[in-house]
Amino acid sequence: MKKIIDYIKAAKTELDKVIFPTANEVKQAFISVVVIVAVVTTFLSLVDLIMNGILKAIL
């Protein structure tokens, strides 16, 4: 039983060291992810469109 109590105390001590992001930081990270995903999606769509056109011209 002592091991379990020591484990819980150690876990609480480690959780006290964690720095959680603020709402503004979460918002900035979310916007960054959305922008990067949009850019990569656009790039891959253009590459697909170009490759499709090339293959149709060849075949």
For each residue, the residues with C-beta under 8 A, 3 or more apart:
1: 4 5
2: 5 6
3: 6 7
4: 1 7 8
5: 1 2 8 9
6: 2 3 9 10
7: 3 4 10 11
8: 4 5 11 12
9: 5 6 12 13
10: 6 7 13 14
11: 7 8 14 15
12: 8 9 15 16
13: 9 10 16 17
14: 10 11 17 18
15: 11 12 18
16: 12 13
17: 13 14
18: 14 15
19:
20:
21: 25 26 29
22: 25 26
23: 26 27
24: 27 28
25: 21 22 28 29
26: 21 22 23 29 30
27: 23 24 30 31
28: 24 25 31 32
29: 21 25 26 32 33
30: 26 27 33 34
31: 27 28 34 35
32: 28 29 35 36
33: 29 30 36 37
34: 30 31 37 38
35: 31 32 38 39
36: 32 33 39 40
37: 33 34 40 41
38: 34 35 41 42
39: 35 36 42 43
40: 36 37 43 44
41: 37 38 44 45
42: 38 39 45 46
43: 39 40 46 47
44: 40 41 47 48
45: 41 42 48 49
46: 42 43 49 50
47: 43 44 50 51
48: 44 45 51 52
49: 45 46 52 53
50: 46 47 53 54
51: 47 48 54 55
52: 48 49 55 56
53: 49 50 56 57
54: 50 51 57 58
55: 51 52 58 59
56: 52 53 59
57: 53 54
58: 54 55
59: 55 56
